Amino acid sequence: AQACCGRDPPTDGADMSRKRRLTAAFGDVPEDKEVLERSWRRGEHTDWKLLLGESEFPVHKVIVATGERASVFLAASFRKHCGQCEHTDLTELVPRQCWPHFEALLDFVYDGKLTISVSAWGPLMKMADLLQIGALFRQCVQDGSDLITPLAAPRMASDAVGLKLGGQIEPQVVQLTIETIASHFSMYKAADLSMLPLQIFVALLRRDDLEVMNEDAVFDFLVRAEDVLVGTFSWREADIAELWKCCRLQFLSPEHVVQVTHINAIAKEAVVLALMHRGTPLPGQVFPAPSFAECTEQQRERGREIFFLIQNPAGYAGNRPTRSVTHQLCDRFGWRLLVFPLGTGTGEPRNSKQPAAFIELVPEVDVDPAWTFPGVRYSITLVNWLDVRRNIVKEHTVEFSAAAVDNGWHRGWVTPDCMTQSQGWLSERDELCFRGHICILQAIDKGLVPNQV
């Protein structure tokens, strides 16, 4: 038959490409969205129950036991009880501390959404391990480091130990939290650390790099802590005694040594040991160590403050340095005072014999040879023995590095003719006194502290 209007019938060729496409919009019903979302909360189409104490949680086996967020433990439980019962009792398996966070765990299994708070991190990590939910475990590991802040560290440490987190997680969390608390120790009150398990508290107080001004500050903290921990938090006297063992009595000031006699928790052996180490034994003389002595012989002075006494400074040659004891600053660095009592030999002749004083950083041997340490704030004070108002104080914030391990002032202290007892710059024993103070919190908080290679 002839086509209408003389045209050929359509073919499947090029003419088909010019066909109009169908367009239509599905009529969304807003209230249907929530109904159709995967959820355990409404109980629709659920086929299993999880029991936790008196609470029941209806779930869908196909969701909980399959997919990337599945629980290997529950999948095995479903197979074991198939046809026998329709519930799994988790009451004895999951610690009670974790129960308030079980709903958040189920939400994650169903929709993958999870915001982990400090209080939830430990319980979620524990349940991820117990129920073998790999995706949740990895999420907790990923978020854990960022959650360990100075404010959160005590809670994180307490949960890690109290919940006995599996694998290598517990020791890693303990190590990170102790480092965090130690580097910010002066910001804490005793009540802030009351939740710490005893072994962590002891490990913290034993650190050489504890952020305190000096050992007197540790003593003062423990005096306040004893009242708070015993009176408010019901710590045992025996536990308090363990904390007192961490105070390095041999490095206390004379004023604080007197106060030791008022602390019942300090054993007499500890006082004797401290006195032994404060004195200078005769050549060849060996003191028997009391039973109380654990590691006292290896203990060093610590703190962010160093008093450096230089005997007979006029007896030094020009450009001859002397160094104070080294205090631990952080994990990989120590610090000390570097002083040239009669100058470094630089500058004009009339100023060349002035004392020069510097802060010096001491890296460990395995620190990156190209290290830099920015944001270090320090001060150096030349102490006047007669009138502290005449103290000469210099302050600076600087970046130390492998190429510049010390920083300070070549001059500007006092000229040799003024270094006398009558003017207060020398003690009765002809001692020149420099005091150094250092702060690295800016570098710590910004994550700029150099590490090992």
Number of C-alpha atoms within 10 A of each C-alpha: 3 8 9 8 6 7 8 9 8 10 8 7 8 9 9 10 9 8 8 7 7 5 5 6 5 5 6 8 7 8 8 9 9 10 11 9 10 14 21 20 13 12 14 14 11 17 13 19 19 17 15 19 13 6 10 14 18 19 23 18 16 12 20 23 20 14 11 14 21 23 24 16 15 20 18 12 15 19 9 11 12 11 8 8 11 12 19 17 14 15 15 9 11 18 15 13 13 18 18 11 17 17 13 17 20 19 16 17 25 20 13 13 12 14 11 16 13 19 14 19 23 29 25 23 26 22 23 20 18 18 19 18 23 16 16 25 19 13 17 22 13 11 15 19 13 9 17 20 17 19 16 16 23 24 20 27 25 22 27 22 19 14 17 14 20 14 9 8 15 19 16 14 22 21 15 17 25 24 20 21 23 23 22 20 19 15 12 14 13 16 14 12 17 20 17 21 15 16 12 18 18 18 15 23 21 18 18 19 24 26 25 20 17 19 23 21 17 23 21 11 16 20 15 13 19 22 15 17 21 14 11 11 12 11 16 12 14 9 16 20 16 16 23 22 20 22 21 21 26 23 20 21 12 10 9 16 18 10 11 17 13 9 12 10 18 19 15 13 14 21 16 16 21 19 15 15 15 13 9 9 11 7 6 6 8 8 10 9 14 11 9 15 14 12 9 19 10 6 15 15 17 24 24 22 21 23 19 21 16 20 16 14 18 18 9 16 14 17 18 13 17 14 16 18 15 19 22 23 24 22 17 17 20 19 26 26 26 23 26 24 26 23 25 21 18 14 13 8 9 8 18 20 25 26 29 24 30 21 23 21 24 18 24 13 11 10 15 14 13 10 17 18 20 19 20 18 17 21 18 24 18 23 22 20 19 15 11 11 8 14 17 15 14 15 14 13 15 14 15 19 17 16 10 11 17 19 19 20 14 21 18 13 17 16 16 17 8 12 20 16 17 12 14 19 23 24 21 11 9 17 19 25 18 23 17 25 20 22 18 22 17 14 17 19 14 10 9 15 21 21 17 13 10
